Amino acid sequence: MNSPEITRHCVAICQLSNQPQEDFNVNTELVVLENGEVHVATWDAEPRDGGFDVHVLNDRVDALGFMVITDWEFFDEKAYAVVERRPNQGKAR
């Protein structure tokens, strides 16, 4: 008998990187912590009005194979959300 797949929630954190890449003036990074693994996406963007663009954050999370479960919360120049791996996505390469 196959057991149902257990949903595991993960934490996503978006912040300005303190180690910008050479070609970027501002380097934004999204970090997802999943079962001891770290998944990172970076892009050139600048937070507006004290927060990051939620649509961009959702797109970046999606590109890593996850979906956002909670609304993004903004605190101390960072954005936080609970995410989970999209069904049938498997582990990132």
N, CA, C and O atoms as a MOPAC input file, in Angstrom:
PM7 MOZYME 1SCF
protein

 N      0.84300 1    -1.17900 1     0.00000 1
 C      0.00000 1     0.00000 1     0.00000 1
 C      0.88100 1     1.23200 1     0.00000 1
 O      1.83600 1     1.31800 1     0.77200 1
 N      0.56600 1     2.18000 1    -0.85800 1
 C      1.33200 1     3.42400 1    -0.90800 1
 C      0.85300 1     4.35800 1     0.18500 1
 O     -0.34900 1     4.55000 1     0.37100 1
 N      1.79200 1     4.93400 1     0.90000 1
 C      1.40900 1     5.90200 1     1.92600 1
 C      1.29700 1     7.27300 1     1.28400 1
 O      2.04800 1     7.59100 1     0.36200 1
 N      0.36200 1     8.08900 1     1.76400 1
 C      0.22200 1     9.42800 1     1.18500 1
 C      1.46500 1    10.25900 1     1.45800 1
 O      2.10000 1    10.14200 1     2.50600 1
 N      1.79200 1    11.09600 1     0.49200 1
 C      2.96800 1    11.94700 1     0.63900 1
 C      2.70400 1    12.99400 1     1.71400 1
 O      1.66300 1    13.65100 1     1.70800 1
 N      3.63700 1    13.14400 1     2.62600 1
 C      3.49200 1    14.10300 1     3.70800 1
 C      3.93000 1    15.46800 1     3.21500 1
 O      5.01300 1    15.62300 1     2.65000 1
 N      3.07500 1    16.45700 1     3.43600 1
 C      3.41100 1    17.82000 1     3.05900 1
 C      4.35000 1    18.40400 1     4.10500 1
 O      4.06300 1    18.37500 1     5.30100 1
 N      5.45200 1    18.92300 1     3.64600 1
 C      6.41900 1    19.53000 1     4.55800 1
 C      6.52000 1    21.01500 1     4.22900 1
 O      6.88500 1    21.41400 1     3.12300 1
 N      6.18800 1    21.79800 1     5.21500 1
 C      6.28100 1    23.23800 1     5.02800 1
 C      7.72700 1    23.68200 1     5.19800 1
 O      8.48300 1    23.11500 1     5.98700 1
 N      8.08800 1    24.69700 1     4.44800 1
 C      9.44200 1    25.24500 1     4.46300 1
 C      9.35600 1    26.74600 1     4.71200 1
 O      8.28200 1    27.34200 1     4.63200 1
 N     10.48300 1    27.33500 1     5.01100 1
 C     10.56200 1    28.77100 1     5.22500 1
 C     11.24900 1    29.41700 1     4.02600 1
 O     12.29000 1    28.94600 1     3.56700 1
 N     10.65700 1    30.50100 1     3.52500 1
 C     11.27500 1    31.29800 1     2.46600 1
 C     11.61000 1    32.66700 1     3.04500 1
 O     10.78900 1    33.28700 1     3.72200 1
 N     12.82000 1    33.12600 1     2.77200 1
 C     13.27400 1    34.43300 1     3.25200 1
 C     13.84500 1    35.19000 1     2.06300 1
 O     14.68700 1    34.66900 1     1.33200 1
 N     13.38300 1    36.42000 1     1.87300 1
 C     13.93100 1    37.26600 1     0.82000 1
 C     14.61900 1    38.45000 1     1.48000 1
 O     14.08900 1    39.05900 1     2.40900 1
 N     15.80400 1    38.76500 1     0.98400 1
 C     16.58800 1    39.85400 1     1.57600 1
 C     17.54700 1    40.41500 1     0.54000 1
 O     17.79100 1    39.80700 1    -0.50200 1
 N     18.08100 1    41.57600 1     0.84600 1
 C     19.15400 1    42.10900 1     0.02500 1
 C     20.42800 1    41.36900 1     0.40700 1
 O     20.71800 1    41.19200 1     1.59000 1
 N     21.17600 1    40.94500 1    -0.58100 1
 C     22.40500 1    40.20800 1    -0.32300 1
 C     23.49100 1    41.15300 1     0.16700 1
 O     23.58800 1    42.29500 1    -0.28200 1
 N     24.29900 1    40.66500 1     1.08500 1
 C     25.44400 1    41.47000 1     1.52100 1
 C     26.67100 1    41.14100 1     0.68800 1
 O     27.75900 1    41.65400 1     0.94900 1
 N     26.49700 1    40.27300 1    -0.33100 1
 C     27.58200 1    39.94300 1    -1.24400 1
 C     27.07500 1    40.08600 1    -2.68600 1
 O     26.83300 1    39.08700 1    -3.36400 1
 N     26.91700 1    41.33100 1    -3.15000 1
 C     26.37300 1    41.52200 1    -4.50200 1
 C     27.27500 1    40.94400 1    -5.58300 1
 O     28.49900 1    40.91800 1    -5.45400 1
 N     26.64100 1    40.48400 1    -6.64200 1
 C     27.39300 1    39.97100 1    -7.78300 1
 C     27.96100 1    41.15000 1    -8.57000 1
 O     27.46200 1    42.27000 1    -8.47000 1
 N     28.98900 1    40.89400 1    -9.34100 1
 C     29.71500 1    41.96100 1   -10.03400 1
 C     28.83200 1    42.80600 1   -10.95000 1
 O     29.00800 1    44.02300 1   -11.01000 1
 N     27.89700 1    42.19800 1   -11.65900 1
 C     27.09200 1    42.92400 1   -12.64000 1
 C     25.85400 1    43.59400 1   -12.05500 1
 O     25.12300 1    44.26800 1   -12.78100 1
 N     25.60800 1    43.42500 1   -10.77800 1
 C     24.39200 1    43.97300 1   -10.17800 1
 C     24.71500 1    45.15200 1    -9.27500 1
 O     25.71400 1    45.13200 1    -8.55600 1
 N     23.87800 1    46.17500 1    -9.30900 1
 C     23.98500 1    47.26200 1    -8.33800 1
 C     23.33100 1    46.83800 1    -7.03000 1
 O     23.84000 1    47.12800 1    -5.94800 1
 N     22.19500 1    46.14500 1    -7.14100 1
 C     21.48600 1    45.62800 1    -5.97500 1
 C     21.21500 1    44.15300 1    -6.23700 1
 O     20.67800 1    43.80500 1    -7.28800 1
 N     21.56800 1    43.30400 1    -5.32700 1
 C     21.35400 1    41.87800 1    -5.49800 1
 C     20.35800 1    41.40400 1    -4.44600 1
 O     20.62200 1    41.49300 1    -3.24700 1
 N     19.23600 1    40.91200 1    -4.89000 1
 C     18.20900 1    40.38700 1    -4.00700 1
 C     18.30400 1    38.87100 1    -4.02800 1
 O     18.49300 1    38.26900 1    -5.08600 1
 N     18.17200 1    38.25900 1    -2.86900 1
 C     18.23600 1    36.80500 1    -2.81200 1
 C     17.02700 1    36.24600 1    -2.08100 1
 O     16.54800 1    36.81100 1    -1.09800 1
 N     16.55200 1    35.12700 1    -2.58900 1
 C     15.46900 1    34.38100 1    -1.97700 1
 C     16.04400 1    33.05400 1    -1.53400 1
 O     16.63800 1    32.33100 1    -2.33400 1
 N     15.87300 1    32.73000 1    -0.27000 1
 C     16.41300 1    31.49400 1     0.28900 1
 C     15.24200 1    30.65800 1     0.79400 1
 O     14.40600 1    31.14600 1     1.55500 1
 N     15.18500 1    29.38800 1     0.36500 1
 C     14.18200 1    28.44800 1     0.86900 1
 C     14.93100 1    27.34100 1     1.59200 1
 O     15.82300 1    26.70400 1     1.03200 1
 N     14.55400 1    27.12700 1     2.83800 1
 C     15.17000 1    26.08400 1     3.65000 1
 C     14.24200 1    24.86900 1     3.62700 1
 O     13.10400 1    24.93800 1     4.09100 1
 N     14.74000 1    23.75200 1     3.08000 1
 C     13.92500 1    22.55000 1     2.93200 1
 C     14.67900 1    21.33400 1     3.43900 1
 O     15.65300 1    20.90300 1     2.82200 1
 N     14.23700 1    20.78000 1     4.55400 1
 C     14.81800 1    19.54400 1     5.08400 1
 C     16.34400 1    19.56300 1     5.09100 1
 O     16.97500 1    18.60700 1     4.64300 1
 N     16.92400 1    20.61300 1     5.58100 1
 C     18.38100 1    20.70400 1     5.65700 1
 C     19.05400 1    21.14500 1     4.37200 1
 O     20.27500 1    21.29800 1     4.34600 1
 N     18.29300 1    21.35400 1     3.30200 1
 C     18.84500 1    21.84800 1     2.04000 1
 C     18.49500 1    23.32500 1     1.88600 1
 O     17.45300 1    23.78200 1     2.35600 1
 N     19.37700 1    24.05700 1     1.22500 1
 C     19.15600 1    25.47500 1     0.98200 1
 C     19.02200 1    25.69200 1    -0.52400 1
 O     19.90000 1    25.29800 1    -1.29200 1
 N     17.93500 1    26.31200 1    -0.93800 1
 C     17.70000 1    26.66100 1    -2.34400 1
 C     17.75900 1    28.18000 1    -2.43200 1
 O     17.11800 1    28.87300 1    -1.64200 1
 N     18.52400 1    28.70300 1    -3.39000 1
 C     18.71900 1    30.14800 1    -3.48200 1
 C     18.43800 1    30.62000 1    -4.90400 1
 O     18.86800 1    30.00200 1    -5.87800 1
 N     17.71100 1    31.72500 1    -5.00100 1
 C     17.51400 1    32.41900 1    -6.27500 1
 C     17.95700 1    33.86100 1    -6.06400 1
 O     17.68100 1    34.44500 1    -5.01600 1
 N     18.64100 1    34.43900 1    -7.04600 1
 C     19.06800 1    35.83500 1    -6.93800 1
 C     18.61800 1    36.59200 1    -8.17700 1
 O     18.46200 1    36.01300 1    -9.25300 1
 N     18.41100 1    37.88700 1    -8.01300 1
 C     18.05200 1    38.75000 1    -9.12600 1
 C     18.33100 1    40.18900 1    -8.74700 1
 O     18.57000 1    40.51200 1    -7.58400 1
 N     18.29600 1    41.04400 1    -9.75400 1
 C     18.55700 1    42.46400 1    -9.56800 1
 C     17.23200 1    43.16600 1    -9.32500 1
 O     16.42400 1    43.30900 1   -10.24300 1
 N     17.01000 1    43.59500 1    -8.12100 1
 C     15.77800 1    44.30400 1    -7.77100 1
 C     16.02800 1    45.12300 1    -6.52100 1
 O     16.96100 1    44.86400 1    -5.76100 1
 N     15.19400 1    46.09400 1    -6.33000 1
 C     15.31100 1    46.93300 1    -5.14800 1
 C     13.96600 1    46.97500 1    -4.45100 1
 O     12.94700 1    47.20000 1    -5.10500 1
 N     13.93300 1    46.76400 1    -3.13300 1
 C     12.64900 1    46.81100 1    -2.43300 1
 C     12.05200 1    48.20800 1    -2.50400 1
 O     12.76600 1    49.21000 1    -2.45300 1
 N     10.73100 1    48.25700 1    -2.62300 1
 C     10.02700 1    49.54100 1    -2.66800 1
 C      9.11300 1    49.66200 1    -1.47200 1
 O      8.53500 1    48.67000 1    -1.02800 1
 N      8.97600 1    50.85500 1    -0.94800 1
 C      8.06700 1    51.13000 1     0.16400 1
 C      8.30800 1    50.19900 1     1.35100 1
 O      7.35900 1    49.79600 1     2.02500 1
 N      9.55800 1    49.85800 1     1.60800 1
 C      9.88700 1    49.04700 1     2.76700 1
 C      9.64700 1    47.55900 1     2.58700 1
 O      9.80700 1    46.79000 1     3.53500 1
 N      9.26300 1    47.13500 1     1.37600 1
 C      9.02300 1    45.70700 1     1.16600 1
 C      9.35900 1    45.30100 1    -0.24400 1
 O      9.68700 1    46.14700 1    -1.07500 1
 N      9.28400 1    44.04300 1    -0.52000 1
 C      9.56600 1    43.50200 1    -1.84000 1
 C      8.25200 1    43.32000 1    -2.59100 1
 O      7.19300 1    43.21700 1    -1.97100 1
 N      8.31100 1    43.27900 1    -3.91000 1
 C      7.12500 1    43.07500 1    -4.73800 1
 C      6.63800 1    41.63900 1    -4.55400 1
 O      7.35500 1    40.69400 1    -4.88100 1
 N      5.43300 1    41.47500 1    -4.03700 1
 C      4.88900 1    40.15600 1    -3.72100 1
 C      4.76500 1    39.29300 1    -4.97100 1
 O      5.01200 1    38.08800 1    -4.91400 1
 N      4.38700 1    39.88700 1    -6.09700 1
 C      4.24700 1    39.11400 1    -7.33400 1
 C      5.59600 1    38.54100 1    -7.77800 1
 O      5.67700 1    37.39800 1    -8.22700 1
 N      6.64000 1    39.33900 1    -7.65000 1
 C      7.98600 1    38.86400 1    -8.00300 1
 C      8.40300 1    37.75000 1    -7.04600 1
 O      8.95600 1    36.73700 1    -7.47600 1
 N      8.14000 1    37.93200 1    -5.75800 1
 C      8.48700 1    36.89800 1    -4.78400 1
 C      7.77800 1    35.58200 1    -5.10700 1
 O      8.39200 1    34.51600 1    -5.07200 1
 N      6.48500 1    35.66500 1    -5.42200 1
 C      5.72900 1    34.45400 1    -5.75300 1
 C      6.28700 1    33.77300 1    -6.99700 1
 O      6.38900 1    32.54700 1    -7.04500 1
 N      6.65000 1    34.57300 1    -8.01000 1
 C      7.23800 1    34.01200 1    -9.23300 1
 C      8.56300 1    33.32100 1    -8.94000 1
 O      8.83200 1    32.24700 1    -9.47900 1
 N      9.39300 1    33.92300 1    -8.09100 1
 C     10.70700 1    33.34400 1    -7.77000 1
 C     10.55900 1    32.05200 1    -6.98000 1
 O     11.29800 1    31.09400 1    -7.20300 1
 N      9.59900 1    32.02800 1    -6.05200 1
 C      9.33000 1    30.80700 1    -5.28500 1
 C      8.86100 1    29.70800 1    -6.23500 1
 O      9.30200 1    28.56300 1    -6.13600 1
 N      7.96500 1    30.06400 1    -7.15500 1
 C      7.44700 1    29.11400 1    -8.13200 1
 C      8.58200 1    28.54200 1    -8.99300 1
 O      8.60600 1    27.34600 1    -9.28100 1
 N      9.50600 1    29.39300 1    -9.39500 1
 C     10.62500 1    28.95500 1   -10.23500 1
 C     11.51600 1    27.94300 1    -9.51400 1
 O     12.18200 1    27.13200 1   -10.15800 1
 N     11.53000 1    27.98900 1    -8.19500 1
 C     12.30700 1    27.02200 1    -7.41300 1
 C     11.51800 1    25.73000 1    -7.16600 1
 O     12.04000 1    24.79000 1    -6.56800 1
 N     10.25400 1    25.68400 1    -7.62800 1
 C      9.44600 1    24.47000 1    -7.47200 1
 C      8.59100 1    24.44800 1    -6.21900 1
 O      8.14800 1    23.38500 1    -5.78400 1
 N      8.35600 1    25.61500 1    -5.63500 1
 C      7.56300 1    25.71100 1    -4.41600 1
 C      6.33300 1    26.57800 1    -4.66300 1
 O      6.23600 1    27.25300 1    -5.68800 1
 N      5.38900 1    26.55600 1    -3.71100 1
 C      4.25500 1    27.47500 1    -3.75300 1
 C      4.11300 1    28.11100 1    -2.37500 1
 O      4.40300 1    27.48700 1    -1.35500 1
 N      3.66500 1    29.35100 1    -2.36500 1
 C      3.52800 1    30.12100 1    -1.13300 1
 C      2.24900 1    29.68900 1    -0.42400 1
 O      1.18400 1    29.63300 1    -1.04000 1
 N      2.34800 1    29.38400 1     0.86600 1
 C      1.21400 1    28.93000 1     1.66900 1
 C      0.62600 1    30.07600 1     2.48500 1
 O     -0.59200 1    30.15300 1     2.65000 1
 N      1.47000 1    30.96100 1     2.99300 1
 C      1.00300 1    32.08900 1     3.79900 1
 C      1.25600 1    33.39400 1     3.04400 1
 O      2.00200 1    33.41500 1     2.06500 1
 N      0.64700 1    34.45700 1     3.49300 1
 C      0.97100 1    35.77400 1     2.95400 1
 C      2.40000 1    36.11700 1     3.35500 1
 O      2.88700 1    35.68000 1     4.39700 1
 N      3.06100 1    36.90000 1     2.51800 1
 C      4.39900 1    37.37100 1     2.85100 1
 C      4.29300 1    38.36800 1     3.99700 1
 O      3.40300 1    39.21800 1     4.00900 1
 N      5.19200 1    38.26200 1     4.94700 1
 C      5.30300 1    39.20800 1     6.05600 1
 C      6.62300 1    39.93800 1     5.90100 1
 O      7.63300 1    39.33800 1     5.53400 1
 N      6.61600 1    41.23300 1     6.18100 1
 C      7.80400 1    42.05900 1     6.01500 1
 C      8.25500 1    42.55500 1     7.38100 1
 O      7.48200 1    43.14600 1     8.13500 1
 N      9.53900 1    42.29800 1     7.68200 1
 C     10.10000 1    42.70600 1     8.95900 1
 C     11.59500 1    42.91100 1     8.80200 1
 O     12.29200 1    42.06400 1     8.24400 1
 N     12.07800 1    44.02600 1     9.29000 1
 C     13.51800 1    44.30000 1     9.33200 1
 C     14.17100 1    44.15000 1     7.95400 1
 O     15.21400 1    43.51300 1     7.80900 1
 N     13.51900 1    44.76400 1     6.93300 1
 C     14.01500 1    44.77300 1     5.55200 1
 C     14.14200 1    43.37900 1     4.93700 1
 O     14.95700 1    43.16600 1     4.03900 1
 N     13.34200 1    42.44000 1     5.41800 1
 C     13.29600 1    41.09100 1     4.86400 1
 C     11.83200 1    40.70400 1     4.67900 1
 O     10.94100 1    41.27200 1     5.31000 1
 N     11.60000 1    39.72900 1     3.80400 1
 C     10.26000 1    39.19100 1     3.59600 1
 C     10.28900 1    37.70700 1     3.96600 1
 O     11.24200 1    36.99600 1     3.64600 1
 N      9.23700 1    37.25000 1     4.64000 1
 C      9.16300 1    35.86900 1     5.10700 1
 C      7.83200 1    35.25600 1     4.68600 1
 O      6.80500 1    35.93300 1     4.68700 1
 N      7.85100 1    33.96700 1     4.32500 1
 C      6.62000 1    33.23700 1     4.03200 1
 C      6.85400 1    31.75000 1     4.27200 1
 O      7.98400 1    31.26100 1     4.24300 1
 N      5.76000 1    31.05700 1     4.50700 1
 C      5.80600 1    29.60100 1     4.57400 1
 C      5.48500 1    29.09100 1     3.17200 1
 O      4.52500 1    29.53800 1     2.54500 1
 N      6.29400 1    28.15400 1     2.69000 1
 C      6.11500 1    27.59600 1     1.35200 1
 C      6.14400 1    26.07500 1     1.45600 1
 O      6.55600 1    25.51700 1     2.47300 1
 N      5.70300 1    25.42000 1     0.39400 1
 C      5.83900 1    23.97400 1     0.31600 1
 C      6.15900 1    23.60300 1    -1.12000 1
 O      5.82700 1    24.33000 1    -2.05500 1
 N      6.80800 1    22.46100 1    -1.27800 1
 C      7.16800 1    21.99200 1    -2.62100 1
 C      5.89200 1    21.69500 1    -3.38700 1
 O      4.94900 1    21.11000 1    -2.85400 1
 N      5.88100 1    22.11100 1    -4.65500 1
 C      4.72700 1    21.82100 1    -5.50000 1
 C      4.58500 1    20.31500 1    -5.65800 1
 O      5.59100 1    19.61200 1    -5.75500 1
 N      3.35000 1    19.80200 1    -5.68800 1
 C      3.15900 1    18.36100 1    -5.85500 1
 C      3.83300 1    17.87800 1    -7.14400 1
 O      3.82400 1    18.56600 1    -8.16500 1
 N      4.40500 1    16.70000 1    -7.06900 1
 C      5.04800 1    16.05300 1    -8.22900 1
 C      6.25800 1    16.80900 1    -8.74900 1
 O      6.64000 1    16.60800 1    -9.90200 1
 N      6.87500 1    17.66700 1    -7.95400 1
 C      8.05300 1    18.42000 1    -8.39200 1
 C      9.34100 1    17.68500 1    -8.05200 1
 O     10.36200 1    17.89000 1    -8.70800 1
 N      9.30600 1    16.83000 1    -7.03500 1
 C     10.55000 1    16.16700 1    -6.64700 1
 C     11.53600 1    17.17200 1    -6.09700 1
 O     11.20200 1    18.33700 1    -5.87900 1
 N     12.73200 1    16.71800 1    -5.87800 1
 C     13.76800 1    17.61600 1    -5.34400 1
 C     14.38000 1    18.42000 1    -6.46300 1
 O     14.44000 1    17.98000 1    -7.61100 1
 N     14.83600 1    19.61500 1    -6.10800 1
 C     15.50500 1    20.47700 1    -7.08400 1
 C     16.80900 1    19.82400 1    -7.52400 1
 O     17.43200 1    19.08200 1    -6.76400 1
 N     17.21400 1    20.10700 1    -8.75800 1
 C     18.45500 1    19.53900 1    -9.28300 1
 C     19.64500 1    20.23200 1    -8.71100 1
 O     20.77900 1    19.88500 1    -9.04000 1

